[in-house]
Amino acid sequence: MIEYALPPGATADHLWQLRVAGEIRVRTVDWLAPLPEGLVSDHSTPDGDFYASEALVPLGCVRCPSTKGHIVQGRWGDELTLICTRCGTDWHDQWAGPGDDGAQASRALLKQIIVQSGVAPGTRVSDTIGNIRNEFHAGLWTPTPADQQLANGLVLGEHGEPGAEAIARSMASTLPDWRLRSLPFSEALARTIGLLRAPGVETERESQDVLDSVMGLAHTIAAMDPGHFATAG
């Protein structure tokens, strides 16, 4: 397993959030079969020698079928946290090949994604959501009617007071129309969920600033005239 070094200028306590556009595929055991008597496998188990068939599989959301566009989150040395931009679910995924430790593989993959992302070490969640908000106000992306439906649910408190749980429930409630939502709004909501649920940041000022920012965006979208919306995300 490759050992990655912390990027220059980064600190171990920095919370990374990186959106991976495609699938995140990992190598895992597909099936095991006993070897014929007299043969020795490269991989051994406590029960004897086995032939291990490996496969590359995508990391999929534990709630909906989504395997693409996940937000990868964590600090250096953490296990990988994934946040679904479709339904707002956050989860820890573990997998292992023969003899591998699932937690170790998860930590290694997070480090690999951080190193290969090229994202500046000082980029905060609030910066990313601020950029999304600025793109909206600059007309670089236009919300859709499905975005307004989602925003209305948040503003009206249909799933509780503003927070990670209410945002996730609102996103999940609009799953039938997820293809009609725009990615920027869904991404901003997913990033907010990740930050609010990340250990050690729930009392920091940044958490409240991010929640205020994304709820302000929701209020703006909810109040828009329907004639200004895009017809597709």
Backbone as JSON, one array per atom type, in Angstrom:
{
  "sequence": "MIEYALPPGATADHLWQLRVAGEIRVRTVDWLAPLPEGLVSDHSTPDGDFYASEALVPLGCVRCPSTKGHIVQGRWGDELTLICTRCGTDWHDQWAGPGDDGAQASRALLKQIIVQSGVAPGTRVSDTIGNIRNEFHAGLWTPTPADQQLANGLVLGEHGEPGAEAIARSMASTLPDWRLRSLPFSEALARTIGLLRAPGVETERESQDVLDSVMGLAHTIAAMDPGHFATAG",
  "N": [[0.85, -1.19, 0.0], [0.63, 2.18, -0.9], [2.31, 4.85, 0.73], [1.25, 7.96, 1.49], [2.23, 11.42, 1.63], [1.51, 14.25, 3.67], [0.18, 17.04, 1.99], [2.23, 19.88, 1.06], [2.03, 22.73, 3.12], [-0.4, 22.06, 4.19], [-2.38, 21.2, 7.09], [-2.74, 18.73, 9.66], [-5.2, 18.82, 10.9], [-6.94, 19.96, 9.15], [-10.07, 20.09, 7.54], [-10.98, 18.29, 4.83], [-12.92, 18.56, 1.89], [-13.91, 17.11, -0.97], [-15.18, 16.91, -4.17], [-15.84, 14.16, -6.16], [-16.21, 13.61, -9.45], [-16.75, 11.32, -11.06], [-17.05, 7.73, -10.62], [-15.88, 6.2, -7.6], [-13.77, 3.71, -7.44], [-12.94, 0.66, -5.89], [-10.73, -2.01, -4.99], [-11.8, -5.17, -4.18], [-12.66, -8.29, -2.52], [-14.17, -10.67, -4.53], [-15.01, -13.35, -4.62], [-14.22, -16.36, -2.78], [-12.39, -19.41, -3.03], [-11.56, -22.75, -2.18], [-8.23, -23.95, -2.61], [-6.95, -26.52, -4.8], [-5.76, -29.57, -3.35], [-2.41, -29.56, -2.24], [-1.56, -27.28, -3.58], [-0.41, -23.91, -3.03], [-1.56, -20.83, -1.96], [-1.06, -17.28, -2.64], [-2.42, -15.78, -0.87], [-3.51, -16.3, 2.36], [-5.8, -17.65, 4.73], [-7.08, -17.94, 8.1], [-8.37, -20.37, 7.99], [-7.15, -21.9, 6.14], [-5.69, -22.4, 2.81], [-6.76, -20.39, 0.12], [-8.15, -19.56, -3.07], [-8.44, -16.32, -4.16], [-10.69, -14.29, -5.75], [-10.62, -11.17, -7.12], [-12.28, -7.97, -7.48], [-13.1, -4.85, -9.08], [-15.06, -2.45, -7.64], [-17.63, 0.06, -7.5], [-17.98, 2.64, -5.02], [-20.98, 2.93, -3.56], [-23.88, 4.89, -2.69], [-25.45, 4.36, 0.45], [-28.12, 4.65, 0.68], [-29.46, 5.48, -1.69], [-29.24, 4.63, -5.23], [-26.95, 5.93, -6.17], [-23.69, 6.24, -7.52], [-21.92, 8.13, -8.26], [-20.39, 11.42, -8.2], [-19.98, 11.89, -5.47], [-19.25, 13.59, -2.37], [-16.14, 13.64, -0.92], [-14.9, 13.41, 2.28], [-12.9, 14.36, 5.11], [-10.28, 14.44, 7.63], [-6.69, 14.46, 7.53], [-5.52, 11.25, 7.89], [-7.9, 10.31, 8.85], [-10.65, 7.94, 8.57], [-12.36, 7.4, 5.48], [-15.07, 9.53, 4.7], [-18.13, 9.66, 3.01], [-20.39, 11.68, 1.16], [-23.52, 11.9, -0.22], [-24.52, 13.58, -3.09], [-26.95, 13.39, -4.15], [-28.99, 12.45, -2.36], [-28.2, 13.35, 0.12], [-27.2, 11.7, 2.09], [-24.77, 10.66, 4.46], [-21.93, 8.6, 4.99], [-19.7, 5.98, 6.16], [-17.52, 4.03, 4.36], [-16.3, 0.75, 4.05], [-13.97, -1.64, 2.88], [-12.2, -4.53, 1.79], [-9.42, -6.35, 0.57], [-7.94, -9.64, 0.3], [-6.48, -10.26, 3.39], [-6.3, -7.56, 3.94], [-6.89, -4.61, 5.92], [-9.92, -3.07, 6.57], [-10.37, -0.46, 7.64], [-7.82, 0.65, 7.44], [-7.46, 0.61, 4.65], [-9.44, 2.43, 3.94], [-8.52, 4.83, 5.1], [-6.16, 5.13, 3.65], [-7.14, 5.51, 1.05], [-8.49, 7.95, 1.3], [-6.31, 9.67, 1.78], [-4.97, 9.36, -0.66], [-6.84, 10.48, -2.48], [-6.89, 13.12, -1.55], [-4.22, 13.96, -2.02], [-4.01, 13.66, -4.79], [-5.92, 15.4, -5.72], [-5.19, 18.08, -5.99], [-6.24, 20.32, -4.81], [-6.1, 23.4, -3.08], [-4.51, 23.47, 0.09], [-5.57, 25.21, 2.02], [-8.22, 25.62, 1.47], [-11.45, 26.08, 2.56], [-14.63, 24.71, 3.72], [-16.54, 26.7, 3.79], [-15.5, 28.47, 1.9], [-15.86, 27.07, -0.5], [-18.67, 26.79, -0.64], [-19.29, 29.48, -0.66], [-18.28, 30.17, -3.16], [-20.04, 28.76, -4.82], [-22.42, 30.1, -4.24], [-21.73, 32.64, -5.18], [-21.45, 32.12, -7.91], [-24.09, 31.65, -8.56], [-25.28, 34.19, -8.1], [-23.9, 35.57, -10.02], [-24.99, 34.65, -12.29], [-24.01, 32.35, -13.45], [-24.95, 29.83, -13.08], [-28.23, 28.5, -13.12], [-30.99, 28.04, -11.03], [-33.37, 25.29, -10.87], [-36.88, 24.31, -11.29], [-37.13, 22.08, -9.6], [-35.11, 22.58, -7.79], [-36.24, 24.77, -6.51], [-38.45, 23.58, -5.29], [-37.13, 21.97, -3.42], [-35.79, 23.96, -1.99], [-37.98, 25.38, -0.96], [-39.0, 23.51, 0.86], [-36.97, 23.49, 2.77], [-36.95, 26.16, 3.67], [-39.52, 26.42, 4.73], [-39.36, 24.7, 6.79], [-40.13, 22.01, 6.68], [-39.02, 19.62, 7.42], [-37.99, 19.98, 9.9], [-36.01, 22.12, 12.12], [-33.48, 24.29, 10.67], [-30.61, 22.5, 9.78], [-28.25, 19.74, 9.73], [-29.76, 17.32, 9.7], [-32.33, 18.11, 8.86], [-31.75, 19.15, 6.32], [-30.76, 16.87, 5.0], [-33.04, 15.2, 5.08], [-34.78, 16.72, 3.55], [-33.51, 16.66, 1.04], [-33.64, 13.91, 0.54], [-36.38, 13.6, 0.36], [-36.96, 14.64, -2.09], [-35.98, 12.88, -3.9], [-37.25, 11.49, -6.11], [-37.17, 13.43, -8.08], [-34.52, 14.0, -8.53], [-32.87, 14.13, -10.78], [-33.71, 16.43, -11.98], [-32.79, 18.45, -10.46], [-30.33, 21.02, -9.95], [-26.78, 20.59, -10.01], [-25.0, 22.38, -8.55], [-26.58, 23.49, -6.37], [-27.39, 21.17, -5.0], [-24.86, 20.2, -4.34], [-23.89, 22.22, -2.63], [-25.65, 21.89, -0.47], [-25.03, 19.25, 0.31], [-22.35, 19.5, 1.08], [-22.68, 21.18, 3.26], [-24.09, 19.52, 5.03], [-22.07, 17.62, 5.53], [-20.1, 19.18, 6.84], [-21.48, 20.06, 9.15], [-21.85, 17.67, 10.45], [-19.35, 16.73, 10.95], [-16.96, 15.52, 13.24], [-15.88, 17.55, 15.94], [-16.23, 20.1, 14.84], [-18.68, 21.15, 15.24], [-19.16, 23.19, 17.05], [-17.82, 25.35, 16.12], [-17.42, 28.59, 14.63], [-17.45, 28.61, 11.86], [-19.2, 26.6, 11.1], [-21.79, 27.58, 11.7], [-21.75, 29.84, 10.07], [-21.63, 28.68, 7.52], [-24.04, 27.25, 7.47], [-25.84, 29.41, 7.68], [-25.24, 30.68, 5.29], [-25.96, 28.79, 3.27], [-28.64, 28.48, 3.83], [-29.49, 31.06, 3.35], [-29.15, 31.13, 0.6], [-31.07, 29.21, -0.07], [-33.42, 30.54, 0.72], [-33.39, 32.64, -1.13], [-33.68, 31.27, -3.58], [-36.14, 30.05, -3.14], [-37.8, 32.26, -3.19], [-37.78, 33.14, -5.79], [-39.11, 34.17, -8.97], [-41.04, 31.94, -10.86], [-40.62, 32.06, -13.62], [-37.96, 32.54, -14.02], [-36.48, 30.27, -13.79], [-34.33, 27.54, -14.74], [-34.92, 24.81, -17.0], [-33.78, 22.39, -16.75], [-31.32, 20.54, -14.83]],
  "CA": [[0.0, 0.0, 0.0], [1.43, 3.4, -1.02], [2.22, 5.76, 1.86], [1.2, 9.33, 0.98], [2.67, 12.47, 2.55], [0.63, 15.4, 3.79], [0.58, 18.07, 1.02], [2.9, 21.05, 1.63], [1.15, 23.81, 3.52], [-1.62, 21.54, 4.82], [-2.28, 20.78, 8.47], [-3.42, 17.46, 9.88], [-6.56, 19.03, 11.38], [-7.75, 20.6, 8.12], [-11.16, 19.25, 7.05], [-11.04, 18.29, 3.38], [-14.15, 18.17, 1.2], [-13.55, 17.04, -2.38], [-16.2, 16.23, -4.97], [-15.32, 13.3, -7.21], [-17.28, 13.62, -10.46], [-17.09, 9.97, -11.5], [-17.13, 6.71, -9.6], [-14.71, 5.84, -6.81], [-13.74, 2.24, -7.5], [-11.99, 0.04, -4.99], [-10.51, -3.44, -5.24], [-12.3, -5.96, -3.06], [-12.8, -9.71, -2.78], [-15.42, -11.04, -5.19], [-15.36, -14.65, -4.05], [-13.12, -17.21, -2.34], [-12.58, -20.83, -3.31], [-10.42, -23.54, -1.7], [-7.27, -24.42, -3.62], [-6.76, -27.97, -4.84], [-4.78, -30.07, -2.39], [-1.03, -29.52, -2.7], [-1.22, -25.95, -4.06], [-0.33, -22.89, -1.99], [-1.99, -19.52, -2.45], [-0.37, -16.1, -2.14], [-3.26, -15.23, 0.19], [-3.94, -17.35, 3.27], [-6.77, -17.3, 5.77], [-6.92, -18.86, 9.24], [-9.0, -21.66, 7.7], [-6.4, -22.62, 5.12], [-5.35, -21.68, 1.59], [-7.89, -20.15, -0.75], [-7.99, -18.71, -4.24], [-9.28, -15.13, -3.99], [-11.0, -13.55, -6.96], [-10.84, -9.77, -6.77], [-13.06, -7.18, -8.44], [-13.2, -3.41, -8.85], [-16.47, -2.09, -7.46], [-17.8, 1.46, -7.12], [-18.56, 2.91, -3.71], [-22.32, 3.43, -3.79], [-24.63, 5.42, -1.56], [-26.14, 3.32, 1.21], [-29.55, 4.93, 0.68], [-29.97, 5.5, -3.06], [-28.32, 3.89, -6.11], [-25.91, 6.79, -6.72], [-22.28, 5.86, -7.4], [-21.12, 9.21, -8.83], [-20.56, 12.77, -7.68], [-19.93, 11.95, -4.02], [-18.3, 14.44, -1.67], [-15.21, 12.9, -0.06], [-14.61, 14.28, 3.41], [-12.12, 13.84, 6.23], [-8.99, 15.02, 7.95], [-5.56, 13.57, 7.23], [-5.46, 10.14, 8.83], [-9.25, 9.81, 9.13], [-11.3, 7.06, 7.6], [-13.1, 8.12, 4.45], [-16.51, 9.8, 4.81], [-18.73, 10.02, 1.73], [-21.67, 12.38, 1.25], [-24.22, 11.76, -1.49], [-25.1, 14.84, -3.56], [-28.31, 13.11, -4.62], [-29.96, 12.35, -1.26], [-27.7, 13.95, 1.35], [-26.75, 10.69, 3.06], [-23.33, 10.56, 4.71], [-21.63, 7.27, 5.51], [-18.33, 5.48, 6.1], [-17.48, 2.8, 3.57], [-15.11, -0.07, 4.26], [-13.81, -2.76, 1.98], [-10.89, -5.13, 2.03], [-8.98, -7.5, -0.18], [-7.42, -10.68, 1.19], [-5.46, -9.83, 4.32], [-6.34, -6.11, 4.15], [-7.7, -4.05, 6.98], [-10.84, -2.15, 5.95], [-10.15, 0.9, 8.12], [-6.56, 1.11, 6.86], [-7.7, 0.88, 3.24], [-10.25, 3.64, 3.87], [-7.63, 5.96, 5.39], [-5.22, 5.27, 2.54], [-7.84, 6.07, -0.11], [-8.72, 9.38, 1.55], [-5.04, 10.35, 1.56], [-4.71, 9.35, -2.1], [-7.73, 11.45, -3.13], [-6.43, 14.45, -1.16], [-2.96, 14.26, -2.7], [-4.22, 13.73, -6.24], [-6.94, 16.4, -6.06], [-4.58, 19.37, -6.35], [-6.96, 21.41, -4.16], [-5.25, 24.15, -2.15], [-4.72, 22.97, 1.45], [-6.29, 26.14, 2.86], [-9.61, 25.78, 1.03], [-12.42, 25.68, 3.58], [-15.96, 24.41, 3.22], [-17.21, 27.98, 3.58], [-15.01, 29.03, 0.64], [-16.49, 26.34, -1.6], [-20.08, 27.16, -0.7], [-19.31, 30.87, -1.09], [-18.07, 30.19, -4.61], [-21.29, 28.32, -5.44], [-23.36, 31.21, -4.09], [-21.3, 33.72, -6.07], [-21.78, 31.72, -9.28], [-25.52, 31.86, -8.72], [-25.56, 35.62, -8.23], [-23.29, 36.06, -11.26], [-25.73, 34.07, -13.41], [-23.24, 31.26, -14.06], [-25.84, 28.67, -13.07], [-29.6, 28.89, -12.84], [-31.76, 26.99, -10.34], [-34.47, 24.65, -11.6], [-38.08, 24.18, -10.45], [-36.88, 21.08, -8.56], [-34.35, 23.28, -6.76], [-37.17, 25.59, -5.74], [-39.2, 22.66, -4.44], [-36.24, 21.6, -2.33], [-35.56, 25.18, -1.18], [-39.22, 25.66, -0.23], [-39.08, 22.6, 2.0], [-36.01, 23.93, 3.78], [-37.38, 27.45, 4.22], [-40.75, 26.21, 5.5], [-39.07, 23.81, 7.91], [-40.96, 20.81, 6.56], [-38.34, 18.48, 8.03], [-37.37, 20.41, 11.15], [-35.2, 23.34, 12.15], [-32.31, 24.19, 9.79], [-29.49, 21.73, 10.3], [-27.86, 18.62, 8.88], [-30.83, 16.33, 9.56], [-33.41, 18.69, 8.05], [-31.29, 19.26, 4.94], [-30.7, 15.52, 4.44], [-34.4, 14.72, 4.87], [-35.35, 17.47, 2.43], [-32.93, 16.12, -0.18], [-34.17, 12.56, 0.33], [-37.79, 13.69, -0.01], [-37.05, 15.04, -3.5], [-35.26, 11.9, -4.71], [-37.85, 11.18, -7.42], [-36.87, 14.49, -9.06], [-33.13, 14.42, -8.35], [-32.28, 14.45, -12.08], [-34.16, 17.75, -12.37], [-32.12, 19.43, -9.63], [-29.02, 21.45, -10.44], [-25.7, 20.08, -9.19], [-24.45, 23.32, -7.57], [-27.38, 23.6, -5.16], [-27.27, 19.9, -4.29], [-23.5, 20.11, -3.79], [-23.81, 23.12, -1.48], [-26.37, 21.26, 0.63], [-24.29, 18.07, 0.75], [-21.16, 19.98, 1.8], [-23.13, 21.7, 4.55], [-24.36, 18.34, 5.86], [-20.79, 17.04, 5.94], [-19.44, 20.04, 7.81], [-22.23, 20.07, 10.4], [-21.75, 16.37, 11.13], [-17.94, 16.36, 11.16], [-16.57, 15.64, 14.66], [-14.95, 18.62, 16.31], [-16.47, 21.41, 14.23], [-20.06, 21.56, 15.42], [-19.25, 24.4, 17.85], [-17.02, 26.39, 15.51], [-18.17, 29.64, 13.96], [-17.6, 28.3, 10.45], [-20.39, 25.77, 10.9], [-22.97, 28.45, 11.66], [-21.65, 30.69, 8.89], [-21.98, 27.87, 6.34], [-25.48, 27.0, 7.53], [-26.52, 30.66, 7.35], [-25.01, 30.96, 3.87], [-26.73, 27.9, 2.42], [-30.06, 28.79, 4.05], [-29.75, 32.3, 2.63], [-29.31, 30.74, -0.8], [-32.37, 28.54, -0.18], [-34.44, 31.58, 0.78], [-33.38, 33.37, -2.4], [-34.24, 30.4, -4.61], [-37.56, 29.85, -2.85], [-38.55, 33.48, -3.47], [-37.63, 33.51, -7.19], [-40.24, 34.04, -9.88], [-40.89, 30.69, -11.63], [-40.18, 32.32, -14.98], [-36.5, 32.69, -14.08], [-35.82, 29.0, -13.56], [-33.93, 26.66, -15.85], [-35.81, 23.66, -17.13], [-33.01, 21.17, -16.47], [-30.19, 20.76, -13.96]],
  "C": [[0.89, 1.24, 0.0], [1.21, 4.27, 0.21], [2.32, 7.19, 1.34], [1.61, 10.32, 2.06], [1.68, 13.62, 2.53], [1.09, 16.49, 2.82], [1.24, 19.26, 1.7], [1.9, 22.15, 1.96], [-0.13, 23.36, 4.2], [-1.34, 21.16, 6.27], [-3.12, 19.53, 8.68], [-4.87, 17.65, 10.33], [-7.46, 19.72, 10.36], [-8.82, 19.63, 7.63], [-11.26, 19.39, 5.54], [-12.44, 17.89, 2.92], [-13.85, 18.25, -0.29], [-14.65, 16.29, -3.13], [-15.54, 15.45, -6.09], [-16.44, 13.12, -8.24], [-17.72, 12.21, -10.87], [-17.22, 9.01, -10.35], [-15.81, 6.57, -8.86], [-14.7, 4.33, -6.74], [-12.63, 1.69, -6.61], [-11.88, -1.45, -5.31], [-10.92, -4.23, -4.0], [-12.42, -7.42, -3.48], [-14.16, -9.99, -3.39], [-15.9, -12.39, -4.66], [-14.08, -15.4, -3.68], [-13.43, -18.66, -2.67], [-11.36, -21.6, -2.8], [-9.52, -23.96, -2.85], [-7.24, -25.94, -3.64], [-5.66, -28.4, -3.89], [-3.38, -30.06, -3.0], [-0.6, -28.18, -3.26], [-1.24, -24.95, -2.91], [-0.68, -21.55, -2.6], [-1.09, -18.42, -1.92], [-1.12, -15.49, -0.96], [-3.75, -16.38, 1.06], [-4.93, -16.81, 4.28], [-6.54, -18.26, 6.93], [-7.47, -20.26, 8.96], [-8.25, -22.46, 6.64], [-6.16, -21.78, 3.89], [-6.56, -21.6, 0.66], [-7.44, -19.38, -1.99], [-8.96, -17.54, -4.07], [-9.46, -14.43, -5.33], [-11.36, -12.11, -6.57], [-11.62, -9.05, -7.87], [-12.98, -5.71, -8.06], [-14.67, -3.05, -8.76], [-16.57, -0.62, -7.07], [-18.37, 1.58, -5.71], [-19.91, 3.59, -3.93], [-22.98, 3.93, -2.53], [-25.39, 4.3, -0.87], [-27.65, 3.53, 1.23], [-30.16, 4.89, -0.71], [-28.93, 4.86, -3.98], [-27.11, 4.7, -6.61], [-24.5, 6.27, -6.47], [-21.36, 6.97, -7.91], [-21.38, 10.53, -8.1], [-20.52, 12.89, -6.17], [-18.95, 13.03, -3.54], [-17.46, 13.55, -0.77], [-14.77, 13.84, 1.06], [-13.74, 13.57, 4.44], [-10.87, 14.65, 6.46], [-7.9, 13.99, 7.64], [-5.46, 12.48, 8.31], [-6.82, 9.59, 9.22], [-9.63, 8.69, 8.17], [-12.16, 7.92, 6.67], [-14.57, 8.29, 4.82], [-17.0, 10.21, 3.43], [-20.08, 10.68, 1.98], [-22.3, 12.37, -0.13], [-24.83, 13.11, -1.9], [-26.51, 14.63, -4.09], [-29.31, 13.15, -3.47], [-29.46, 12.9, 0.06], [-27.24, 12.97, 2.41], [-25.24, 10.75, 3.22], [-23.03, 9.22, 5.37], [-20.13, 6.99, 5.4], [-18.36, 4.15, 5.35], [-16.19, 2.06, 3.89], [-15.13, -1.25, 3.3], [-12.43, -3.35, 2.24], [-10.65, -6.26, 1.05], [-8.45, -8.53, 0.8], [-6.31, -10.14, 2.08], [-5.45, -8.34, 4.6], [-7.2, -5.76, 5.34], [-8.59, -2.97, 6.38], [-10.62, -0.7, 6.35], [-8.87, 1.47, 7.52], [-6.73, 1.44, 5.39], [-8.49, 2.18, 3.06], [-9.39, 4.87, 4.11], [-6.67, 6.21, 4.23], [-5.89, 5.9, 1.32], [-8.11, 7.56, 0.08], [-7.43, 10.16, 1.31], [-4.73, 10.44, 0.06], [-5.55, 10.41, -2.82], [-7.3, 12.88, -2.8], [-5.2, 14.85, -1.96], [-3.17, 14.48, -4.19], [-5.22, 14.8, -6.67], [-6.34, 17.71, -6.55], [-5.28, 20.56, -5.72], [-6.05, 22.08, -3.14], [-5.55, 23.72, -0.71], [-5.55, 23.91, 2.31], [-7.75, 26.33, 2.48], [-10.56, 25.23, 2.08], [-13.78, 25.38, 2.95], [-16.72, 25.7, 2.93], [-16.78, 28.65, 2.29], [-15.72, 28.39, -0.54], [-17.95, 26.73, -1.76], [-20.23, 28.62, -1.1], [-19.14, 31.0, -2.58], [-19.34, 29.78, -5.35], [-22.33, 29.44, -5.38], [-23.02, 32.35, -5.04], [-21.6, 33.4, -7.53], [-23.26, 31.92, -9.56], [-25.83, 33.34, -8.95], [-24.96, 36.21, -9.49], [-23.99, 35.49, -12.5], [-25.0, 32.95, -14.12], [-23.96, 29.92, -13.95], [-27.22, 29.14, -12.63], [-30.34, 27.76, -12.15], [-32.88, 26.46, -11.23], [-35.71, 24.63, -10.72], [-37.9, 23.15, -9.34], [-36.03, 21.67, -7.44], [-35.27, 24.11, -5.88], [-38.03, 24.74, -4.82], [-38.38, 22.28, -3.21], [-36.02, 22.79, -1.4], [-36.8, 25.52, -0.36], [-39.34, 24.79, 1.01], [-38.15, 23.01, 3.12], [-36.49, 25.2, 4.47], [-38.6, 27.29, 5.12], [-40.55, 25.28, 6.69], [-39.88, 22.53, 7.89], [-40.33, 19.59, 7.24], [-37.55, 18.9, 9.27], [-36.6, 21.7, 11.01], [-33.97, 23.17, 11.25], [-31.14, 23.48, 10.46], [-29.23, 20.55, 9.38], [-29.01, 17.65, 8.63], [-31.94, 16.85, 8.67], [-33.01, 18.78, 6.59], [-31.27, 17.89, 4.28], [-32.1, 14.98, 4.16], [-35.07, 15.44, 3.69], [-34.82, 16.94, 1.11], [-33.51, 14.74, -0.49], [-35.63, 12.61, -0.13], [-37.99, 14.07, -1.47], [-36.3, 14.07, -4.42], [-35.92, 11.58, -6.05], [-37.5, 12.21, -8.5], [-35.4, 14.89, -9.03], [-32.47, 14.78, -9.68], [-32.65, 15.85, -12.54], [-33.54, 18.85, -11.51], [-30.8, 19.83, -10.28], [-27.94, 20.97, -9.48], [-25.18, 21.1, -8.18], [-25.25, 23.41, -6.27], [-27.3, 22.32, -4.34], [-25.9, 19.75, -3.64], [-23.35, 21.0, -2.57], [-24.49, 22.52, -0.26], [-25.6, 20.07, 1.19], [-23.05, 18.48, 1.54], [-21.55, 20.51, 3.18], [-23.43, 20.56, 5.52], [-23.06, 17.77, 6.4], [-20.11, 17.86, 7.01], [-20.15, 19.99, 9.16], [-22.09, 18.77, 11.17], [-20.3, 15.94, 11.4], [-17.57, 16.53, 12.63], [-15.63, 16.82, 14.88], [-15.2, 19.97, 15.7], [-17.87, 21.94, 14.54], [-20.2, 22.83, 16.27], [-18.48, 25.56, 17.24], [-17.9, 27.37, 14.75], [-18.41, 29.3, 12.49], [-18.86, 27.49, 10.18], [-21.64, 26.62, 10.78], [-22.95, 29.35, 10.44], [-22.07, 29.94, 7.63], [-23.47, 27.6, 6.32], [-26.27, 28.26, 7.17], [-26.41, 30.96, 5.86], [-25.9, 30.09, 2.99], [-28.23, 28.13, 2.61], [-30.44, 30.11, 3.39], [-29.96, 32.04, 1.15], [-30.67, 30.06, -1.01], [-33.51, 29.56, -0.16], [-34.53, 32.33, -0.54], [-34.03, 32.55, -3.51], [-35.74, 30.22, -4.4], [-38.4, 31.06, -3.26], [-38.5, 33.89, -4.95], [-38.94, 33.33, -7.96], [-40.04, 32.79, -10.73], [-40.39, 30.91, -13.05], [-38.69, 32.43, -15.14], [-35.77, 31.37, -13.97], [-35.41, 28.32, -14.85], [-34.87, 25.46, -15.88], [-35.08, 22.34, -16.89], [-31.82, 21.52, -15.63], [-28.88, 20.52, -14.68]]
}
